[in-house]
Amino acid sequence: MKKLYRSNSDRKICGVCGGIGEYFGIDSTIVRLIFLVFGLVSVGVVFYLLAALIMPMEL
């Protein structure tokens, strides 16, 4: 069973986008672009901060 973790190896700030990319099997750059688009609407920033607080670090 796969678990969602913040990435240790593919991280720019907190590893949230890298972890989401690894979980769904997509490139983390695509996830970062999605967060950028949502960040322009200010929803993405709040979601990213919540995910950084809730998601555990990769083992």
Number of C-alpha atoms within 10 A of each C-alpha: 2 7 9 16 22 25 23 15 10 16 14 12 9 19 22 28 28 25 26 20 21 18 15 12 9 12 13 20 12 13 18 18 12 13 19 15 13 16 16 10 10 12 13 16 15 12 14 17 12 11 18 18 11 11 17 15 15 13 7
